[in-house]
Amino acid sequence: MTLLLFSLSLSLYCIGLKMATEQGMILHFVTKSKWYGKAWAKPIISCVYCMSSVHGIIWGIAFGLEAKEIIFAIPITTAITGYLAERILKW
């Protein structure tokens, strides 16, 4: 249950962050930033599927999850994010 709640929270965070960095939104300036380069833009702010992996590791460490729990939670998070992004938000 804890991993499912973690995955759902992380998924909503990734989708919210992606939405906040789109054109006309408050964090759009971050997409134009050069400090992380084009190679790192995708897993940091551009792709919700990639974001769930990178941010999942960071969140997992911050919340004190074990490595096996993080590895197990990332595919669950990616699936939830994909479902929400494609079915509900129509991305």
N, C-alpha and C positions, 0 to 999 in steps of 0.2 A: 504494500500500500504506500509506503514511504517513497519508493522509487517511482511509482506511478504519479504521485503528487509532485515529486521533484521534476519529472519529465514534463508534466502538464504546465507547471509554473515556468520552466525554462522555455518551453515552446511558446507560451504567451509572451514572454519577455523578448524572444527573438523576433516574433512577428511585430510586436509593438515597436521595437527598435528599428526594424526595417521600415515600418510605416512612418516613423518620425524622421527618417532620413530621405524620404521621397521629395520630389519637386514641390515646393511651396510649403513644406512643413518646417517646424522649428529647428530641426537638426540637419537640414539639407546642406548647410555649409560644411559639414563633416565629410560629405562625399567628394567635395572639391579639395580636401586637404591633401597635401603631398607627403606628410610625415610617415605614412605607412606604405606608400607605393601601390602600384596597380596589382602586384602579385598578392598583397595581403588584404586588399580591399574586399575581395570576395568572402573570405572566411570571417572577416571582422564585421562588415556592415552591408555587403551587397547581396548575399545569397542566404536565404533563411535555412536552407538545408546545410550549408557549410557552417553557418553560424551556430547551429545546434551542437556541432562537434567541438568547435573551439571554445565557445562559451560554456558548453557542458563540462569540459575539463576544468575550466576556471571555477565554475559554480560548484562542481563536485569537490574540489580541493577546499574551497571556502566553507562549504557546509560539512566538511569532515567525512565525506564518503570514502570508503575503501576503493582501491583501484579496480577490483572486480565489479563493484557496484557501478562505478563510472562507466566502465566498458559495457556493462549490461544496459545502462540507462541511455546511452547515446543513440543506439538504433531505435529505441522506443520513442525518444524525443524527436528524432528525425521523422519517424512515421507520423507522429501526432502533428508536427509542424507541417509536413506535406499535406496531410488531410485537411487541416484547417486552412492553409494557404490556398489550396486548389479548389476545395469544395465550397467553403464558406466565403472566403474573400475573393475567389475567382481570379487568382493571380496566374 
